[in-house]
Each structure stands twice: as structure tokens, then as C-alpha cells.
Amino acid sequence: MQSMPFTQQVLRLGNAFLQNLVLLPFVLIMGIFFGFIIALIRYYKIPVLSQFFAFAIEIVRGSPFLLLVYAVYFVLPYFGIELQSFETAVVVLTITSTVYLSEVFRSGLLAIDKGQFEAADALGMSFANKLFLIILPQVLQITLPSIVGQIVLTIKDTSIVSLIGMAEIVRTSRQVMQITLDPFTAFLIVAGYFAAVCYPLILVSRKLEQRILKGGKKNEATVR
């Protein structure tokens, strides 16, 4: 059995985990942007587009994540589109995050009192002003806990891309395991990294949910 000091394993897997985290900015920015646009399209029930996205969302939500990874990585080349491992990871994670965030944002839109939209129309506000001054701030406030939850899910989903050759933490842990013949230590370190990032985010999500619930109860009390 070849030896690899524990500290060396921690450092090597830590560097690999950074590859997982590098995916997040690309995925979240595009997921939030496209997710909100799709949510608006479905909320306002724009013909054809609304039905198309509703159908596409059900397909993605009903498909195993691994199947989506393989579809993008192995099927798209038949149509002349070849993506590297990193590009495939960004595309697949963006698709899944967009789908779930669009549902989150749509729920946020439905939670806003329609009277506010009518009041904005009565004041003659343009759609852009209504969107950025009234709709978007409230939707973000309502959906922020779910957005944080989606970040956690995206971090965990990054481990799947090891199957298409991306040198992230799970793939690197297998290499370390082959060297040390000690899978327990390698996977314990992997679990530690995921827990160190995901668990604080889960706590933040719970606190945001509690804050929103308390705010809702205060508003009800004020109305009464």
C-alpha cells in the first residue's frame, strides 16, 4: 500500500473541491436570470412559450440528473455540438437550476397580492418600473430561502460530473483511494468539505424562512 499523509489528502481533495465551487457562479447567475424570465412568461401566460416551458420543465423534473448529464455529453455530438467536461457540467447544472428556480420564482409571483399590480397600473407605471420597483424586490424577499436551498442542491449535484471525466472532488477521492487503499478516510474528507459548505447554507435558509414567517405574522396582526 502506498502512503499519502492525511494532510496531503486534505489538501489534494480541497483543491479538487474548488473545481466544484468554480461551477457555482456560472450556474447561479444564469439559473436565476433564465429562471425568472421563464417564471414571468408562465405567470403572464404568454401563448405558446408558456406551454412550451411548462412541458420542458416537467420533462427535466421527471428525468434523472445522470440521464441529463449523459444526454448533453454523449448525444449532442451527434448534432455537431461537442462540449468538454466543464462545459457540460455548466450546461446541465444551469438547466436543472433554471427549471427549479423558475418554479420558485413563479410561486413568489403568485404570492404577491394582485392589488399591487393593479395599483402600479393605475399609477401609469411602465412594465420595467413595475418589474424592478415592485415585483422583483418582493419576489426575491419571498424566495430567498428557496434560492439558498437551490444553491445547496447545486453544490451536491456537482459531484455527478465526475462520471464524465471532470477532475472534481469525487473523482479525485477515487484516485486517492486507489493510492492509499483507504476509502473511509478519503470519503470522510469529501463529506467534511461538503458539510462545511452546505450545512451553514442550510442554517441560513432556515433563518430566512423563520424571518419571513415572523414578518407574515406581524403583517397579519397589523391588518387585524
FIKOL-320783 format. One record per atom (N, C-alpha, C, CB): z, x, y. Coordinates in steps of 0.1 Angstrom, whole numbers, padded with zeros to 4 digits, always signed. Atoms other than C-alpha are relative to their C-alpha. Glycine has a CB too. Example, Ala and Ser with C-alpha at 12.3 -4.5 7.8 and 13.67 -1.06 7.14 Angstrom:
# residues 2
+0000+0009-0012/+0078+0123-0045/+0000+0009+0012/+0012-0010+0000/+0000-0009-0011/+0071+0137-0011/+0008-0008+0011/-0014+0004+0005/
# end
This chain:
# residues 224
+0000+0008-0012/+0000+0000+0000/+0000+0009+0012/+0012-0010+0000/+0000-0008-0013/-0010+0014+0034/+0011-0006+0009/-0014-0001+0006/-0010+0004-0009/+0016+0013+0060/-0005-0003+0014/+0011+0010+0001/+0003+0002-0014/+0014-0002+0095/+0013-0005+0006/-0011-0011+0002/-0013+0003-0006/+0046-0002+0116/+0000-0014+0006/+0004+0010+0011/-0002+0014-0006/+0059-0036+0128/-0005-0001+0014/+0014-0004-0001/+0004+0000-0014/+0054-0027+0164/-0015+0001+0002/+0007+0012+0008/+0014-0001-0001/+0018-0017+0158/-0007-0014-0004/-0005+0011-0010/+0005+0013+0004/+0012-0051+0140/+0001-0009+0012/+0007-0005-0012/-0002+0009-0011/+0027-0069+0170/-0010+0003+0011/+0014+0002+0006/+0010-0004-0011/+0005-0050+0195/-0014-0004-0004/+0001+0015+0003/+0014+0003+0004/-0027-0054+0175/-0002-0015+0000/-0002+0006-0014/+0001+0014+0000/-0021-0091+0170/+0001-0006+0014/+0010-0007-0010/-0001+0004-0014/-0011-0095+0206/-0013+0001+0007/+0011+0007+0007/+0013-0002-0006/-0044-0081+0217/-0010-0010-0005/-0005+0015-0002/+0009+0010+0006/-0062-0104+0194/+0003-0014+0005/+0001+0000-0016/-0004+0013-0005/-0042-0134+0207/-0006-0002+0014/+0015-0001+0000/+0006+0001-0013/-0055-0126+0242/-0015-0005-0001/+0000+0014+0007/+0013+0006+0002/-0090-0134+0228/+0000-0015-0001/-0007+0006-0012/-0001+0015+0001/-0078-0169+0220/+0002-0005+0014/+0012-0003-0009/-0003+0005-0013/-0064-0173+0255/-0011+0001+0010/+0013+0007+0005/+0011-0002-0009/-0095-0160+0272/-0009-0012+0000/-0008+0013-0004/+0009+0012+0001/-0113-0191+0260/+0005-0012+0009/+0000-0005-0015/-0006+0011-0007/-0089-0214+0279/-0006-0003+0013/+0014+0002+0001/+0005+0003-0014/-0102-0211+0315/-0013-0007-0001/-0001+0012+0008/+0013+0006+0001/-0138-0218+0305/+0001-0014-0005/-0009+0008-0009/-0001+0013+0007/-0129-0247+0282/+0007-0011+0009/+0008+0001-0013/-0007+0010-0008/-0104-0264+0305/-0007-0004+0013/+0014+0005+0004/+0007+0003-0012/-0124-0262+0337/-0012-0010-0003/-0006+0013+0007/+0011+0009+0004/-0155-0277+0320/+0005-0013-0006/-0009+0008-0009/-0005+0012+0007/-0135-0301+0299/+0006-0010+0010/+0011+0003-0009/-0005+0008-0011/-0117-0315+0330/-0011-0006+0008/+0011+0007+0009/+0011+0005-0009/-0149-0317+0351/-0008-0010-0007/-0008+0012+0004/+0009+0009+0008/-0171-0333+0324/+0008-0013-0005/-0007+0007-0011/-0009+0011+0005/-0142-0354+0311/+0002-0011+0011/+0013+0005-0005/-0002+0009-0011/-0136-0370+0345/-0012-0007+0003/+0006+0007+0012/+0012+0007-0003/-0172-0377+0351/-0003-0011-0010/-0012+0010+0000/+0003+0010+0011/-0176-0394+0317/+0010-0012+0001/+0002+0006-0014/-0010+0011-0002/-0144-0414+0324/-0004-0009+0011/+0014+0006+0003/+0005+0008-0011/-0159-0426+0357/-0011-0009-0004/-0004+0008+0012/+0012+0008+0005/-0191-0436+0340/+0004-0012-0009/-0010+0010-0008/-0004+0011+0009/-0173-0456+0314/+0009-0010+0007/+0008+0006-0012/-0009+0009-0008/-0148-0471+0339/-0009-0010+0008/+0009+0008+0009/+0009+0009-0008/-0176-0484+0361/-0011-0006-0008/-0007+0008+0012/+0009+0007+0010/-0196-0494+0330/-0015+0002+0005/+0003-0014-0002/+0014-0003-0004/-0229-0477+0341/-0009-0003-0012/-0001+0014+0006/+0008+0003+0012/-0256-0491+0319/-0006+0012-0007/-0012-0010+0004/+0006-0010+0009/-0270-0470+0290/+0010+0012-0001/-0013+0004+0006/-0008-0011+0001/-0249-0440+0299/+0014-0003-0005/+0002+0007+0014/-0013+0004+0005/-0216-0458+0293/+0000-0002-0015/+0005-0013+0007/+0001+0003+0014/-0227-0470+0259/-0003+0013-0008/-0012-0010-0003/+0003-0012+0007/-0241-0436+0250/+0012+0009-0001/-0011+0008+0008/-0012-0009+0000/-0209-0417+0259/+0010-0007-0009/+0005+0002+0014/-0010+0006+0009/-0188-0443+0241/-0003+0003-0015/+0000-0016+0002/+0005-0003+0014/-0209-0438+0209/+0003+0015-0003/-0014-0003-0001/-0002-0014+0002/-0208-0400+0213/+0015+0004-0002/-0006+0008+0011/-0015-0003+0001/-0170-0400+0218/+0005-0004-0014/+0007-0007+0011/-0004+0005+0013/-0165-0420+0186/-0005+0010-0011/-0005-0014-0003/+0005-0009+0010/-0187-0396+0167/+0008+0013+0000/-0015+0004+0003/-0007-0012-0001/-0169-0365+0179/+0015-0002-0005/+0000+0006+0015/-0014+0002+0004/-0134-0380+0174/+0001-0003-0015/+0005-0012+0008/-0001+0003+0014/-0143-0391+0139/-0005+0012-0009/-0008-0012-0003/+0005-0011+0008/-0157-0357+0129/+0010+0011-0001/-0013+0006+0007/-0010-0011+0001/-0136-0328+0115/-0004+0011+0010/+0000+0005-0014/+0003-0010-0009/-0133-0300+0140/-0008+0011-0006/+0013+0006+0006/+0008-0010+0006/-0146-0275+0115/-0014-0003-0002/+0006+0003-0014/+0014+0004+0001/-0177-0295+0110/-0008+0002+0013/-0001-0015-0005/+0006-0002-0013/-0184-0294+0147/-0003+0015+0002/+0009-0005+0011/+0002-0014-0001/-0180-0256+0146/-0012+0005-0008/+0013+0008-0004/+0011-0004+0008/-0204-0252+0118/-0013-0006+0005/+0002-0004-0015/+0012+0006-0005/-0229-0276+0133/-0006+0008+0012/+0003-0015+0004/+0005-0007-0012/-0231-0257+0166/-0005+0014-0004/+0011+0001+0010/+0003-0014+0003/-0231-0222+0149/-0012+0001-0010/+0012+0006-0006/+0010-0001+0011/-0254-0229+0119/-0012-0009+0002/+0006-0002-0013/+0011+0009-0001/-0276-0259+0128/-0008+0002+0013/+0006-0014+0000/+0007-0002-0012/-0285-0252+0164/-0011+0011+0000/+0009+0004+0012/+0011-0010+0001/-0305-0220+0155/-0013-0006-0006/+0004+0011-0009/+0012+0007+0004/-0330-0244+0137/-0008-0006+0011/+0004-0010-0011/+0007+0006-0012/-0338-0258+0171/-0002+0011+0011/+0009-0011+0006/+0003-0011-0009/-0342-0224+0187/+0012+0004+0009/-0011-0003+0008/-0012-0003-0008/-0306-0222+0201/+0009+0008-0008/+0006-0013+0006/-0009-0009+0007/-0286-0192+0189/+0011+0004+0009/-0008+0012-0006/-0012-0003-0008/-0251-0188+0201/+0009+0011-0008/+0008-0012+0003/-0009-0009+0006/-0227-0159+0195/+0013-0007-0003/+0002+0012+0009/-0013+0006+0004/-0192-0165+0181/+0008-0005+0013/+0008+0010-0007/-0007+0004-0012/-0176-0166+0216/-0006-0012+0007/+0001+0012+0010/+0007+0011-0006/-0203-0189+0230/+0002-0013-0008/-0015+0003+0001/-0002+0012+0009/-0199-0212+0200/+0014-0005+0002/-0002+0004-0015/-0014+0004-0002/-0162-0213+0205/+0002-0008+0013/+0010+0012+0000/+0000+0006-0013/-0166-0222+0242/-0006-0014-0001/-0006+0009+0011/+0008+0012+0001/-0192-0249+0234/+0008-0011-0008/-0013+0002-0006/-0007+0010+0008/-0172-0266+0206/+0013-0004+0006/+0002+0006-0014/-0012+0004-0006/-0139-0265+0223/-0002-0008+0013/+0009+0013+0003/+0004+0008-0012/-0155-0278+0255/-0003-0014-0004/-0011+0007+0008/+0004+0013+0005/-0170-0307+0236/+0012-0008-0004/-0010+0001-0012/-0012+0008+0004/-0137-0317+0220/+0010-0003+0011/+0007+0008-0011/-0009+0002-0011/-0116-0312+0251/-0006-0010+0010/+0003+0013+0008/+0007+0010-0009/-0142-0332+0272/+0002-0014-0006/-0014+0003+0001/-0002+0013+0006/-0140-0360+0247/+0014-0006+0002/-0004+0000-0015/-0013+0005-0001/-0103-0363+0246/+0005-0002+0014/+0010+0010-0008/-0004+0001-0014/-0098-0357+0283/-0007-0012+0007/-0003+0013+0008/+0007+0012-0005/-0124-0384+0291/+0008-0012-0003/-0014-0001-0005/-0008+0012+0004/-0102-0409+0272/+0013+0000+0008/+0003+0000-0015/-0013-0001-0008/-0071-0396+0290/-0003-0005+0014/+0005+0015+0000/+0003+0004-0014/-0088-0400+0324/-0003-0014+0001/-0011+0009+0006/+0004+0014-0001/-0102-0434+0316/+0013-0008-0001/-0009-0003-0012/-0012+0007+0000/-0067-0445+0307/+0007+0000+0013/+0010+0005-0011/-0005-0001-0013/-0055-0432+0340/-0006-0009+0010/+0000+0015+0005/+0008+0009-0010/-0082-0451+0359/+0004-0014-0003/-0015+0002-0002/-0003+0014+0003/-0073-0483+0341/+0015-0003+0004/-0001-0003-0015/-0014+0003-0003/-0036-0478+0350/+0002-0002+0015/+0008+0012-0004/+0000+0002-0015/-0044-0478+0388/-0002-0014+0003/-0010+0009+0007/+0001+0014-0005/-0039-0511+0405/-0013-0002+0007/+0012-0004+0009/+0013+0003-0006/-0073-0526+0413/+0001-0004+0014/-0007-0011-0008/-0001+0004-0014/-0059-0538+0446/-0002+0012+0009/+0014-0006+0002/+0002-0012-0008/-0060-0502+0458/-0015+0003+0002/+0007+0012-0006/+0015-0001-0001/-0098-0501+0451/-0005-0010+0010/-0006-0001-0013/+0005+0011-0009/-0103-0534+0469/+0005+0003+0015/+0006-0013-0004/-0004-0003-0014/-0082-0522+0499/-0009+0011+0006/+0015+0005+0000/+0009-0011-0005/-0103-0490+0501/-0014-0005+0004/-0001+0011-0011/+0013+0006-0003/-0135-0511+0500/+0001-0008+0013/-0005-0009-0011/-0002+0008-0012/-0121-0534+0527/+0001+0009+0013/+0013-0008-0001/-0001-0010-0011/-0114-0503+0549/-0014+0007+0003/+0011+0010-0002/+0014-0006-0002/-0151-0493+0545/+0000+0015-0004/-0004-0001+0014/+0001-0014+0004/-0143-0460+0528/-0012+0002-0009/+0013+0003-0008/+0011-0004+0009/-0172-0442+0511/+0006+0002-0014/-0007+0012+0006/-0005-0002+0014/-0171-0437+0474/+0006+0014-0002/-0012-0001-0010/-0005-0013+0001/-0165-0400+0479/+0015+0001+0005/-0008+0010+0008/-0014+0000-0005/-0134-0406+0501/+0009-0008-0009/-0001-0006+0014/-0009+0008+0009/-0121-0433+0478/+0003+0008-0013/-0008-0013-0004/-0002-0008+0013/-0126-0409+0448/+0010+0011+0003/-0013+0006-0004/-0008-0012-0002/-0109-0378+0463/+0013-0003+0007/-0007+0010+0009/-0012+0003-0007/-0083-0395+0485/+0009-0010-0007/-0003-0006+0014/-0007+0010+0007/-0072-0424+0463/+0000+0001-0015/-0005-0014+0004/+0001+0001+0015/-0084-0423+0427/+0004+0013-0006/-0015-0002-0004/-0003-0013+0007/-0083-0386+0418/+0015+0004+0001/-0008+0011+0006/-0014-0004+0000/-0047-0378+0430/+0009-0009-0009/+0005-0001+0015/-0008+0008+0009/-0033-0408+0412/-0003+0002-0015/-0002-0015+0003/+0003-0002+0014/-0052-0402+0380/+0006+0013-0005/-0016+0001-0001/-0005-0013+0004/-0041-0365+0379/+0016-0001-0002/-0003+0010+0011/-0014+0002+0001/-0005-0376+0385/+0004-0007-0013/+0006-0007+0012/-0003+0008+0012/-0006-0401+0357/-0003+0007-0013/-0008-0013+0000/+0005-0006+0012/-0025-0380+0332/+0005+0015-0002/-0014+0000+0000/-0004-0014+0001/-0009-0346+0339/+0007+0004-0013/+0009+0004+0011/-0006-0003+0013/+0014-0347+0308/-0010+0001-0011/+0011-0010-0004/+0010+0000+0010/-0016-0355+0286/-0009+0012+0001/-0008-0013+0000/+0008-0012-0002/-0036-0327+0302/+0007+0012-0006/-0003+0001+0015/-0007-0011+0006/-0009-0303+0293/+0000+0000-0015/+0015+0000+0006/+0001+0002+0015/-0008-0317+0258/-0013+0005-0006/+0003-0014-0004/+0013-0004+0005/-0045-0311+0255/-0002+0015+0001/-0011-0007+0009/+0000-0015-0001/-0040-0275+0266/+0006+0006-0013/+0007+0005+0012/-0006-0004+0013/-0017-0271+0236/-0009-0001-0011/+0014-0008-0002/+0010+0002+0012/-0042-0286+0212/-0011+0009+0001/-0005-0015+0001/+0011-0009-0001/-0069-0264+0226/+0004+0014-0005/-0006+0000+0014/-0005-0013+0004/-0048-0233+0221/+0000+0001-0015/+0014+0003+0006/-0001+0000+0014/-0042-0243+0185/-0013+0000-0007/+0009-0012-0005/+0013+0001+0005/-0078-0251+0179/-0008+0013+0000/-0008-0011+0007/+0007-0013-0001/-0089-0216+0189/+0001+0008-0013/+0005+0008+0012/-0001-0008+0013/-0077-0204+0155/-0011-0003-0010/+0013-0004-0007/+0011+0003+0009/-0106-0222+0138/-0012+0009+0001/-0004-0015+0002/+0012-0008-0003/-0132-0200+0154/+0000+0013-0008/-0002+0003+0015/+0000-0013+0008/-0121-0171+0132/-0010-0002-0012/+0014+0002-0006/+0009+0002+0011/-0143-0187+0105/-0015+0003+0003/+0001-0015-0004/+0014-0003-0004/-0175-0179+0125/+0000+0015+0005/-0005-0009+0010/+0000-0015-0002/-0165-0142+0129/+0006+0004+0013/-0014+0004+0000/-0006-0004-0012/-0147-0142+0162/+0013+0007-0003/+0002-0012+0010/-0011-0008+0002/-0121-0115+0163/+0012-0004+0008/-0003+0015+0002/-0012+0005-0007/-0091-0136+0174/+0012+0002-0010/-0002-0015+0003/-0013-0004+0007/-0055-0136+0161/+0000-0003-0015/+0011-0007+0007/-0001+0004+0014/-0060-0154+0128/-0009+0010-0009/-0005-0015-0002/+0008-0010+0007/-0089-0132+0117/+0006+0014+0000/-0014+0000+0007/-0006-0013+0000/-0071-0101+0128/+0012+0000-0009/+0004+0003+0015/-0011+0000+0009/-0040-0112+0109/-0004+0002-0015/+0008-0013+0002/+0004-0002+0014/-0060-0113+0077/-0004+0015-0002/-0013-0008-0003/+0003-0015+0001/-0072-0077+0084/+0013+0008-0002/-0008+0005+0012/-0013-0007+0000/-0036-0066+0090/+0006-0003-0014/+0010-0006+0011/-0006+0003+0013/-0025-0084+0058/-0007+0008-0011/-0002-0015-0003/+0007-0009+0010/-0052-0065+0038/+0005+0014+0000/-0015-0001+0002/-0004-0013-0001/-0039-0033+0051/+0015+0002-0005/+0000+0005+0015/-0015-0002+0004/-0001-0039+0046/+0003-0008-0013/+0008-0006+0011/-0003+0008+0012/-0003-0064+0017/+0013-0008+0002/+0001+0009-0013/-0012+0008-0004/+0024-0083+0036/-0004-0012+0008/+0011+0010+0007/+0005+0011-0008/+0011-0117+0046/+0011-0007+0008/-0006-0010-0009/-0011+0007-0006/+0046-0130+0055/+0002+0005+0014/+0012+0001-0008/-0003-0006-0013/+0051-0106+0084/-0011-0003+0010/+0002+0015-0001/+0011+0003-0008/+0016-0110+0097/-0001-0014+0006/-0013+0003-0007/+0001+0014-0004/+0016-0147+0098/+0013-0004+0008/-0002-0009-0012/-0012+0002-0008/+0052-0147+0112/-0003+0004+0014/+0012+0007-0006/+0003-0005-0013/+0040-0127+0141/-0010-0010+0007/-0006+0014+0000/+0010+0010-0006/+0010-0151+0146/+0007-0013+0004/-0011-0003-0011/-0007+0012-0003/+0033-0181+0145/+0009+0002+0013/+0009-0004-0011/-0009-0003-0012/+0056-0164+0171/-0008+0000+0013/+0006+0014-0002/+0008+0000-0012/+0027-0159+0195/-0004-0014+0004/-0013+0008-0002/+0004+0014-0003/+0015-0195+0192/+0012-0008+0006/-0006-0007-0012/-0012+0007-0005/+0051-0208+0196/+0004+0004+0014/+0012+0003-0010/-0004-0005-0013/+0058-0186+0226/-0008-0006+0011/-0002+0016+0000/+0008+0006-0011/+0029-0201+0245/+0000-0016-0001/-0015+0005-0002/+0001+0015+0001/+0027-0237+0231/+0013-0007+0002/-0005-0003-0014/-0013+0007-0002/+0064-0246+0230/+0004-0002+0014/+0011+0008-0008/-0003+0003-0014/+0070-0241+0267/-0009-0010+0006/-0001+0013+0008/+0010+0010-0006/+0039-0262+0275/+0004-0014-0005/-0014+0003-0005/-0005+0012+0005/+0053-0289+0252/+0012-0005+0008/+0003+0001-0015/-0012+0004-0008/+0086-0289+0271/-0005-0005+0014/+0009+0012+0002/+0006+0004-0013/+0066-0291+0304/-0006-0014+0000/-0010+0010+0005/+0006+0013+0002/+0047-0320+0291/+0010-0011-0001/-0009+0000-0012/-0011+0010+0002/+0079-0339+0281/+0007-0002+0014/+0010+0005-0010/-0007+0002-0013/+0095-0333+0315/-0009-0008+0010/+0003+0014+0006/+0009+0008-0009/+0064-0346+0333/+0000-0014-0004/-0014+0006-0001/+0000+0014+0005/+0064-0377+0311/+0013-0007+0005/-0001+0000-0015/-0013+0006-0004/+0101-0383+0319/+0000-0002+0015/+0012+0009-0003/+0001+0002-0014/+0094-0378+0356/-0008-0012+0004/-0005+0013+0007/+0009+0011-0003/+0066-0403+0356/+0007-0013-0004/-0013+0001-0008/-0007+0012+0004/+0087-0428+0337/+0011-0004+0010/+0007+0002-0014/-0011+0002-0010/+0116-0424+0362/-0007-0005+0013/+0008+0013+0003/+0007+0004-0012/+0091-0428+0390/-0004-0015-0001/-0012+0009+0003/+0004+0014+0002/+0078-0460+0375/+0011-0010+0001/-0007-0001-0014/-0011+0009-0001/+0112-0475+0371/+0005-0001+0014/+0012+0006-0009/-0004+0001-0014/+0121-0467+0407/-0009-0009+0008/+0000+0014+0007/+0010+0009-0007/+0089-0484+0419/+0002-0015-0004/-0014+0004-0004/-0003+0014+0004/+0098-0515+0398/+0012-0005+0007/+0002-0001-0015/-0012+0004-0007/+0132-0515+0413/-0002-0003+0015/+0011+0010-0002/+0003+0002-0014/+0118-0513+0448/-0007-0013+0002/-0009+0012+0005/+0007+0013-0001/+0095-0542+0442/+0009-0012-0002/-0012-0001-0011/-0010+0010+0002/+0123-0563+0429/+0009-0002+0012/+0008+0002-0013/
# end
